[in-house]
Amino acid sequence: MNQISNPILPGFNPDPSIVRVGDDFYIATSTFEWYPGVQIHHSRDLKHWRLAARPLARASQLDMRGAPDSCGVWAPDLSYADGRFWLVYTDVKRYGVTTVNGAKGASLRDFPNYVVSCDRIDGTWSDASHLNSSGFDPALFHDDDGRSWMLNMLWDHRPGKGRFAGIQIQEFDRDALTLRGDPHLIFRGTQLGFTEGPHIYKRDGYYHLLVAEGGTGWNHAVVMARSRSLLGPYEAHPDGPVLTASGRRDGPLTRTGHGDLVELADGTTWMAYLCGRPVAGRERCIFGRETAIQPMEWGDDGWLRTPDRDAQPVVNPATPDLPSAPWPDQHWNGDFDRDTLPPEFQWLRSPDPERLFTLSQRPGHLRLHGRETVGSHFEQALVARRLQHRRFTATTSVDASPRSFQQAAGLILYYNSSKYYYLNISADEGRRELQLMVASPELAENIAIDVITALPDGPMELRADGDGDRLSFFWRPAGAADWQSVPRTLDLSILSDEVTFPGFPNFTGSFIGMACQDQSGMAMPADFAFFRYEGADNPIALVD
């Protein structure tokens, strides 16, 4: 039997929104502080996916400089109407502290919601139009009477309130790109709480509301409700969650929730949803939240359920009745002899990448311009790709000539400003040295460990090997035959959602890439000749 292997989008790809246009399927996922904003993947058979677009690519659409960790683009919603793709998203500007363990005091957050559109998924998307700021997770519903509506969760910042105040809806004018009329609170959620991620579908005279509940952790769930009227009242599904792995902290798919439905041409229904894959025995998801997909069925009573009626995620569902449509191999050889950044890579927050990196100043190299400290929320020269494999090797060659301890460049594994491993070339009293910087909530403070205090001149090759929750670093002068090991095995699992300072948001995933800092303000260049990443299995296809 031909099967789909979940997750279909491995590595950090949370909050999927799925839409079918003809024979083509598209999934949009959150990117948080990573730039450009929103990843859109494309498939024709639900099994084979490729990266098709990152639509939020200029300052008039997205500028996240100064945004805290795990803020930026939350839960984009992708839809299609009037011959155009519509994308709504939240650009979170302030988070505060998490409310998962109970709300205390006021919780002031900023959730501006925007819309962009385009006639092609890989075209140039419009400038952003602001819609509201009342909560996050916006979504559009295009009714069969020609009217459109925007939903979002309503945030209640007041002391003693539940924060997640329910789902509101307001009419959206596609021509004026504005909301009109008054918002209506249509669903307050179930006892699971944390009601978010709304979508509406119309079927057999009912409006079906799908939401995420339980918080985006081990108790995450997909919940549904329905009403004869768009504005409610909505009746919750009699079975409780329609999909959840609640309570499970180990296994191939956990933390399942935040789903969206798509109907195939033959009338069958599939659900895309986020999931986590914890390291065995550690309850830590290094890849962050990923995207999976599986079939669902409508019962004779008009309610949606999993085919086995158990509301459980399926690791390897049978493929749908569609022609197999694998994408051509677009494997990049790792060399930087090109004009554009390879599609694997993103950077942090800034709509001005020219200040961070260039592929033209030294042909055949990616040059990073040293900017602010590693972990800066403003302008950080860090270019990285997602971790996608349990076992991996990443290798790069860096040519940098730091003159002081304020300058550094090298190979980094990065989750956020409080969690990273950074093997870098720096200097002390004019002599180059190789050092390992570690940041972890499990440590009393960030530490820097000198590895080699008198580094030879010339380019250096740096390597990271990962195996489960173990991480090892290696180095050698470029062209040398033998690798020298950094004499320490590190805990890769600190780069996970679950390892955190109290109250901090952790909604992204682990990246690996290249970084350069210059705290002196002189923008020291660092030239990377190649970056090669090899995993234990094949990642999804990428497109230039």
C-alpha positions as CSV (number, residue, x, y, z in Angstrom):
1,M,0.0,0.0,0.0
2,N,1.3,3.4,-0.9
3,Q,1.6,5.5,2.2
4,I,2.3,9.1,3.3
5,S,5.1,9.5,5.9
6,N,4.2,12.0,8.6
7,P,5.2,14.7,9.2
8,I,4.9,15.8,5.6
9,L,6.8,19.0,6.4
10,P,9.6,18.0,8.8
11,G,11.3,20.5,10.9
12,F,9.9,23.8,12.1
13,N,6.7,24.2,10.1
14,P,3.7,24.8,12.5
15,D,0.1,26.0,12.3
16,P,-0.7,24.7,8.8
17,S,-3.4,26.3,6.7
18,I,-4.3,24.2,3.6
19,V,-6.2,25.1,0.4
20,R,-6.9,23.3,-2.8
21,V,-7.0,25.2,-6.1
22,G,-7.9,22.8,-8.9
23,D,-5.4,20.0,-8.8
24,D,-3.0,21.9,-6.6
25,F,-2.7,21.9,-2.8
26,Y,-0.9,24.6,-0.8
27,I,0.0,24.7,2.9
28,A,1.0,27.9,4.6
29,T,2.9,27.7,7.9
30,S,4.1,30.1,10.6
31,T,7.7,31.5,10.5
32,F,7.6,33.7,13.7
33,E,10.8,35.8,13.8
34,W,12.4,34.2,10.7
35,Y,12.5,36.1,7.4
36,P,11.0,36.2,4.8
37,G,7.7,35.5,6.5
38,V,5.3,32.5,5.9
39,Q,6.4,29.3,4.2
40,I,4.0,28.0,1.4
41,H,4.5,24.4,0.3
42,H,2.9,22.9,-2.8
43,S,1.7,19.4,-3.6
44,R,-0.4,17.6,-6.2
45,D,-0.8,14.3,-4.3
46,L,-0.6,15.3,-0.6
47,K,2.5,13.1,-0.3
48,H,5.2,15.0,-2.1
49,W,5.7,18.6,-1.1
50,R,8.1,21.4,-2.2
51,L,8.7,24.9,-0.9
52,A,6.9,27.2,-3.4
53,A,7.0,30.7,-1.8
54,R,7.8,32.9,1.2
55,P,5.4,35.8,0.4
56,L,6.2,38.3,3.1
57,A,9.5,39.6,1.7
58,R,9.7,43.4,2.1
59,A,9.2,46.0,4.8
60,S,5.8,47.1,3.5
61,Q,4.6,43.5,4.4
62,L,6.7,42.6,7.4
63,D,9.4,44.2,9.6
64,M,10.2,42.3,12.8
65,R,13.2,44.2,14.0
66,G,12.8,44.4,17.7
67,A,10.3,41.6,18.0
68,P,10.9,39.3,20.9
69,D,11.7,35.6,20.5
70,S,8.7,33.5,19.1
71,C,6.9,36.7,18.1
72,G,6.5,37.9,14.5
73,V,4.3,35.9,12.1
74,W,1.8,33.6,13.8
75,A,-0.7,31.2,12.2
76,P,-1.1,32.5,8.6
77,D,-4.3,31.5,6.9
78,L,-4.3,30.9,3.1
79,S,-7.5,31.0,1.0
80,Y,-8.6,31.5,-2.6
81,A,-11.4,33.7,-3.9
82,D,-12.0,36.0,-6.9
83,G,-9.1,34.4,-8.8
84,R,-6.7,35.5,-6.0
85,F,-4.8,33.9,-3.1
86,W,-5.5,35.7,0.2
87,L,-3.2,35.5,3.1
88,V,-4.0,36.8,6.6
89,Y,-1.5,36.7,9.4
90,T,-0.6,38.1,12.8
91,D,2.7,40.0,13.3
92,V,3.1,39.8,17.1
93,K,5.0,42.8,18.6
94,R,4.8,42.1,22.3
95,Y,4.3,38.8,24.2
96,G,5.1,39.2,27.9
97,V,5.0,35.9,29.8
98,T,3.2,32.7,29.0
99,T,-0.3,32.0,30.5
100,V,-0.2,28.2,30.2
101,N,0.2,27.8,34.0
102,G,-2.6,30.2,34.8
103,A,-3.3,33.9,34.2
104,K,-2.2,36.3,36.9
105,G,-2.4,40.1,36.5
106,A,-2.8,42.0,33.3
107,S,-1.3,40.4,30.2
108,L,-0.7,43.2,27.6
109,R,0.1,41.9,24.1
110,D,0.1,43.4,20.7
111,F,-1.5,41.4,17.8
112,P,-1.8,43.4,14.6
113,N,-3.5,41.4,11.9
114,Y,-2.8,42.0,8.2
115,V,-3.9,40.8,4.8
116,V,-2.0,40.4,1.5
117,S,-3.1,38.9,-1.8
118,C,-1.7,37.7,-5.1
119,D,-2.9,36.1,-8.3
120,R,-0.1,33.6,-8.2
121,I,1.3,31.6,-5.3
122,D,4.9,32.4,-6.3
123,G,4.2,36.0,-7.5
124,T,4.8,39.3,-5.9
125,W,2.3,39.7,-3.1
126,S,0.6,43.0,-2.3
127,D,1.5,45.4,0.4
128,A,0.0,44.6,3.7
129,S,-3.3,46.1,4.9
130,H,-4.0,46.3,8.6
131,L,-7.4,44.7,9.6
132,N,-7.5,44.6,13.4
133,S,-5.5,43.9,16.5
134,S,-8.0,42.3,18.9
135,G,-6.3,38.9,19.0
136,F,-4.3,36.4,16.9
137,D,-4.8,33.6,14.5
138,P,-6.9,35.4,11.8
139,A,-8.6,33.3,9.1
140,L,-10.8,34.2,6.2
141,F,-14.1,32.4,5.3
142,H,-15.5,33.0,1.9
143,D,-19.3,32.1,2.0
144,D,-21.2,30.9,-1.0
145,D,-23.2,34.2,-1.1
146,G,-20.1,36.0,-2.2
147,R,-19.4,37.6,1.2
148,S,-16.2,37.1,3.1
149,W,-15.6,37.1,6.9
150,M,-12.5,37.2,9.1
151,L,-12.2,35.2,12.3
152,N,-9.7,35.5,15.1
153,M,-9.3,34.6,18.7
154,L,-10.1,37.4,21.1
155,W,-7.5,38.3,23.6
156,D,-8.6,39.5,27.1
157,H,-5.7,41.1,28.8
158,R,-7.5,42.0,32.1
159,P,-6.5,40.6,35.4
160,G,-8.4,37.5,36.4
161,K,-9.7,36.8,32.9
162,G,-9.2,33.7,30.8
163,R,-7.0,35.5,28.2
164,F,-8.4,33.3,25.5
165,A,-11.9,34.9,25.4
166,G,-13.3,33.0,22.4
167,I,-13.6,33.3,18.6
168,Q,-14.9,36.5,17.0
169,I,-16.0,37.1,13.4
170,Q,-16.4,40.2,11.3
171,E,-17.2,40.8,7.7
172,F,-14.2,41.4,5.4
173,D,-14.5,43.7,2.3
174,R,-12.3,42.1,-0.4
175,D,-12.4,45.3,-2.5
176,A,-11.7,47.8,0.3
177,L,-9.4,45.5,2.2
178,T,-11.1,46.4,5.5
179,L,-13.4,45.0,8.0
180,R,-16.9,46.3,8.2
181,G,-19.8,46.1,10.6
182,D,-19.4,45.0,14.2
183,P,-17.4,41.9,15.4
184,H,-19.5,39.0,16.8
185,L,-18.3,36.6,19.5
186,I,-19.5,33.3,18.2
187,F,-17.8,30.6,20.3
188,R,-16.3,30.8,23.8
189,G,-14.6,27.3,23.5
190,T,-14.9,24.1,25.6
191,Q,-13.5,23.2,28.9
192,L,-10.1,22.5,27.3
193,G,-9.5,26.2,27.1
194,F,-6.9,28.1,25.0
195,T,-9.4,28.4,22.1
196,E,-7.5,29.6,19.0
197,G,-6.7,28.8,15.4
198,P,-10.3,29.1,14.0
199,H,-11.5,28.0,10.6
200,I,-15.0,27.8,9.2
201,Y,-16.4,25.4,6.5
202,K,-19.9,25.1,5.1
203,R,-21.4,21.7,4.6
204,D,-25.0,20.3,4.3
205,G,-26.6,23.5,5.7
206,Y,-24.2,23.8,8.7
207,Y,-21.4,26.1,9.4
208,H,-18.6,24.0,10.9
209,L,-16.1,25.8,13.2
210,L,-12.8,24.2,13.8
211,V,-10.5,25.5,16.5
212,A,-7.3,24.5,18.4
213,E,-7.6,24.0,22.1
214,G,-5.6,22.8,25.1
215,G,-2.5,24.9,24.5
216,T,0.1,24.1,21.9
217,G,1.8,21.5,24.1
218,W,1.2,17.9,25.2
219,N,-2.6,18.5,25.6
220,H,-3.1,20.1,22.2
221,A,-6.3,19.2,20.4
222,V,-8.5,19.9,17.4
223,V,-12.1,20.7,18.4
224,M,-15.2,21.3,16.3
225,A,-18.6,23.0,16.7
226,R,-21.4,23.7,14.3
227,S,-24.4,26.0,13.7
228,R,-27.1,26.6,11.2
229,S,-26.2,30.3,11.3
230,L,-22.8,31.8,10.6
231,L,-23.1,34.0,13.7
232,G,-24.1,31.1,16.0
233,P,-24.9,29.8,18.4
234,Y,-22.4,26.9,17.9
235,E,-22.9,23.5,19.4
236,A,-19.6,21.6,20.3
237,H,-18.9,18.2,18.9
238,P,-20.5,15.5,21.1
239,D,-17.4,13.4,21.1
240,G,-15.0,16.1,22.3
241,P,-11.8,16.6,20.4
242,V,-11.8,15.2,16.8
243,L,-8.0,14.8,16.9
244,T,-5.6,14.8,19.8
245,A,-2.6,12.9,21.3
246,S,-3.4,14.4,24.7
247,G,-1.2,13.1,27.5
248,R,1.2,11.3,25.2
249,R,4.8,12.6,25.7
250,D,6.6,10.0,23.6
251,G,6.1,8.3,20.3
252,P,6.2,9.3,16.6
253,L,3.5,12.0,16.7
254,T,2.6,14.1,19.8
255,R,1.2,17.6,20.6
256,T,-1.2,17.2,17.7
257,G,-3.6,20.2,17.1
258,H,-4.2,23.4,15.2
259,G,-5.7,21.8,12.1
260,D,-7.3,22.8,8.9
261,L,-9.5,20.9,6.4
262,V,-9.3,20.5,2.7
263,E,-11.8,18.7,0.4
264,L,-10.4,16.7,-2.5
265,A,-12.1,16.7,-5.9
266,D,-13.6,13.2,-5.1
267,G,-15.3,14.7,-1.9
268,T,-13.0,13.1,0.6
269,T,-11.8,15.3,3.5
270,W,-8.2,15.6,4.8
271,M,-6.9,17.4,7.8
272,A,-3.5,19.1,8.0
273,Y,-2.3,19.7,11.6
274,L,0.8,20.4,13.6
275,C,2.6,17.8,15.6
276,G,5.8,17.2,17.6
277,R,8.3,14.4,17.6
278,P,10.1,14.2,21.0
279,V,13.5,12.7,21.5
280,A,13.0,9.2,22.8
281,G,12.7,9.3,26.6
282,R,13.4,13.0,26.9
283,E,10.0,14.7,26.3
284,R,11.8,17.4,24.1
285,C,10.9,18.3,20.6
286,I,14.2,19.5,18.9
287,F,12.5,20.1,15.5
288,G,9.8,22.2,17.1
289,R,6.3,21.9,15.7
290,E,5.9,20.2,12.3
291,T,3.1,19.5,9.9
292,A,1.3,16.2,9.4
293,I,-1.8,15.2,7.4
294,Q,-4.4,12.4,7.4
295,P,-7.9,11.6,6.1
296,M,-11.1,12.3,8.0
297,E,-14.6,11.2,7.5
298,W,-18.0,12.8,7.9
299,G,-20.5,10.6,9.8
300,D,-24.2,10.0,9.1
301,D,-24.9,12.5,12.0
302,G,-23.0,15.2,10.1
303,W,-20.0,15.3,12.4
304,L,-16.3,14.9,11.4
305,R,-14.2,12.1,12.9
306,T,-11.1,10.1,12.2
307,P,-11.8,6.9,10.2
308,D,-11.1,4.7,13.2
309,R,-13.3,7.0,15.4
310,D,-10.4,7.2,17.9
311,A,-9.4,10.9,17.3
312,Q,-5.8,9.7,17.1
313,P,-3.0,10.9,14.7
314,V,-1.9,8.5,12.1
315,V,1.8,8.2,11.2
316,N,1.5,6.5,7.8
317,P,-2.0,7.1,6.3
318,A,-2.7,5.6,2.9
319,T,-2.3,8.0,0.0
320,P,-5.4,9.5,-1.5
321,D,-6.7,8.4,-4.9
322,L,-4.6,10.9,-6.8
323,P,-1.8,10.4,-9.4
324,S,1.6,10.2,-7.8
325,A,3.3,13.6,-8.3
326,P,6.9,13.6,-7.0
327,W,8.9,16.8,-7.6
328,P,12.2,16.9,-9.6
329,D,15.2,16.7,-7.4
330,Q,16.4,20.2,-6.6
331,H,19.3,19.2,-4.4
332,W,21.8,22.0,-3.9
333,N,25.5,21.0,-3.8
334,G,26.3,23.4,-0.9
335,D,28.5,25.8,-2.9
336,F,27.8,29.5,-2.9
337,D,28.6,30.0,-6.6
338,R,25.2,31.5,-7.2
339,D,23.4,34.9,-7.3
340,T,20.6,34.2,-4.7
341,L,20.5,32.6,-1.3
342,P,19.6,28.9,-1.5
343,P,15.9,28.3,-0.6
344,E,16.8,26.3,2.5
345,F,18.0,29.4,4.3
346,Q,16.3,32.2,6.2
347,W,17.5,35.0,8.5
348,L,16.2,36.8,11.5
349,R,13.6,39.7,11.6
350,S,15.1,42.1,9.1
351,P,13.6,43.2,5.7
352,D,17.0,44.6,4.8
353,P,19.1,41.5,4.1
354,E,21.7,43.6,2.2
355,R,23.0,44.8,5.5
356,L,23.4,41.2,6.7
357,F,24.8,39.2,3.8
358,T,25.8,39.2,0.1
359,L,26.7,36.7,-2.6
360,S,28.3,39.2,-4.9
361,Q,31.2,40.9,-3.0
362,R,33.3,37.8,-3.1
363,P,32.1,35.5,-5.9
364,G,31.7,31.9,-4.8
365,H,31.2,32.8,-1.2
366,L,28.4,33.9,1.1
367,R,29.7,37.0,2.9
368,L,28.1,37.9,6.3
369,H,28.6,41.4,7.6
370,G,29.2,41.3,11.3
371,R,26.3,43.1,13.1
372,E,24.9,42.8,16.6
373,T,25.4,40.1,19.2
374,V,24.2,36.6,18.7
375,G,20.6,36.6,20.0
376,S,20.0,40.3,19.1
377,H,16.3,41.1,18.4
378,F,17.2,43.8,15.9
379,E,20.0,43.2,13.4
380,Q,21.8,39.9,13.6
381,A,23.9,38.4,10.8
382,L,22.7,34.8,11.0
383,V,21.7,32.7,8.0
384,A,20.4,29.2,8.8
385,R,18.2,26.3,7.7
386,R,15.9,24.0,9.7
387,L,17.1,20.9,11.4
388,Q,15.0,18.0,9.9
389,H,16.7,14.8,10.8
390,R,17.5,12.8,13.9
391,R,21.0,12.2,12.6
392,F,22.8,14.8,10.6
393,T,26.2,16.3,9.7
394,A,26.7,20.0,8.8
395,T,30.0,21.3,7.5
396,T,31.1,24.8,6.4
397,S,34.3,26.7,5.5
398,V,34.7,30.2,7.0
399,D,37.3,32.8,6.2
400,A,37.4,35.5,8.8
401,S,40.1,37.7,10.4
402,P,38.8,39.0,13.7
403,R,41.0,41.5,15.4
404,S,39.4,41.5,18.8
405,F,37.2,39.6,21.2
406,Q,34.2,41.7,19.9
407,Q,34.3,40.0,16.5
408,A,33.4,36.4,15.8
409,A,32.1,34.2,12.9
410,G,31.3,30.5,12.6
411,L,28.9,27.6,12.7
412,I,25.8,27.9,14.9
413,L,22.9,25.7,16.1
414,Y,20.2,28.1,17.1
415,Y,16.7,28.0,18.7
416,N,16.4,31.5,20.1
417,S,18.4,34.1,21.9
418,S,18.5,32.0,25.1
419,K,19.3,28.6,23.5
420,Y,22.2,28.0,21.0
421,Y,25.6,26.4,20.4
422,Y,28.0,28.5,18.5
423,L,31.5,27.3,17.4
424,N,33.2,30.4,16.2
425,I,36.5,32.1,15.3
426,S,37.3,35.1,17.5
427,A,40.5,36.8,18.6
428,D,42.2,37.9,21.8
429,E,45.1,40.4,21.8
430,G,45.3,40.1,18.0
431,R,45.6,36.3,17.9
432,R,42.8,34.2,16.4
433,E,41.2,31.6,18.5
434,L,38.4,29.0,18.2
435,Q,35.8,29.1,20.9
436,L,32.5,27.4,21.7
437,M,29.7,29.6,23.0
438,V,26.8,27.9,24.8
439,A,23.5,29.5,25.9
440,S,21.0,27.4,27.7
441,P,18.2,27.9,30.4
442,E,19.8,24.9,32.1
443,L,23.0,26.9,32.8
444,A,23.4,29.6,35.4
445,E,24.8,31.8,32.7
446,N,26.0,31.9,29.1
447,I,29.5,30.5,28.8
448,A,32.4,30.7,26.3
449,I,34.8,27.8,26.2
450,D,38.2,28.4,24.5
451,V,39.1,25.4,22.3
452,I,42.3,26.5,20.5
453,T,44.0,29.7,21.7
454,A,46.4,30.1,18.8
455,L,44.5,29.3,15.6
456,P,46.4,29.0,12.3
457,D,45.8,31.7,9.6
458,G,43.5,31.0,6.7
459,P,40.0,29.5,6.2
460,M,38.8,27.0,8.7
461,E,36.3,24.1,8.2
462,L,33.8,23.6,11.0
463,R,31.5,20.6,11.5
464,A,28.6,19.6,13.7
465,D,27.3,16.0,14.1
466,G,24.0,15.3,15.6
467,D,22.6,11.9,16.7
468,G,19.4,12.0,18.7
469,D,20.0,14.3,21.6
470,R,23.8,14.2,21.3
471,L,25.9,16.9,19.5
472,S,29.6,17.0,18.7
473,F,31.7,19.7,17.0
474,F,34.9,19.3,14.9
475,W,37.3,21.6,13.1
476,R,40.3,21.6,10.8
477,P,42.2,24.0,8.6
478,A,40.7,24.1,5.1
479,G,42.3,21.4,3.0
480,A,43.5,19.3,5.9
481,A,42.7,15.6,6.0
482,D,42.0,15.0,9.6
483,W,39.3,16.5,11.8
484,Q,40.0,17.7,15.4
485,S,37.2,17.1,17.8
486,V,36.0,19.6,20.4
487,P,36.4,17.5,23.5
488,R,32.9,17.6,24.8
489,T,29.6,15.9,23.8
490,L,26.7,18.4,24.1
491,D,23.0,18.0,24.8
492,L,21.2,18.8,21.6
493,S,17.8,18.6,23.3
494,I,18.2,22.0,25.0
495,L,17.3,23.4,21.5
496,S,13.7,22.5,22.0
497,D,10.3,24.0,22.8
498,E,10.3,22.4,26.2
499,V,13.6,23.7,27.7
500,T,12.9,27.3,28.7
501,F,13.2,30.0,31.3
502,P,9.9,30.4,33.2
503,G,7.2,32.3,31.2
504,F,9.2,32.5,28.0
505,P,7.5,31.7,24.7
506,N,9.0,28.8,22.7
507,F,7.1,28.3,19.5
508,T,9.8,27.8,16.8
509,G,12.4,25.0,16.3
510,S,16.1,24.3,15.8
511,F,18.1,25.8,13.0
512,I,21.7,25.3,11.9
513,G,23.8,27.7,9.9
514,M,26.3,30.5,9.7
515,A,26.7,33.6,11.9
516,C,28.9,36.7,12.2
517,Q,29.1,39.3,14.9
518,D,31.0,42.6,15.3
519,Q,30.2,44.4,18.5
520,S,32.7,47.1,17.7
521,G,30.4,48.3,14.9
522,M,33.0,47.9,12.1
523,A,31.0,45.2,10.3
524,M,33.8,42.6,10.0
525,P,33.1,40.4,7.0
526,A,33.2,36.6,7.2
527,D,33.2,34.6,3.9
528,F,31.7,31.1,3.8
529,A,32.7,29.0,0.8
530,F,30.1,26.3,1.3
531,F,27.5,24.9,3.7
532,R,26.7,21.2,3.4
533,Y,23.9,19.5,5.4
534,E,23.4,15.7,5.2
535,G,20.6,13.9,7.0
536,A,19.6,10.3,7.7
537,D,16.6,10.5,5.4
538,N,15.5,12.7,2.5
539,P,14.1,16.2,3.3
540,I,11.2,17.7,1.3
541,A,12.0,19.2,-2.1
542,L,13.0,22.8,-2.4
543,V,12.6,25.1,-5.4
544,D,14.7,28.0,-6.5
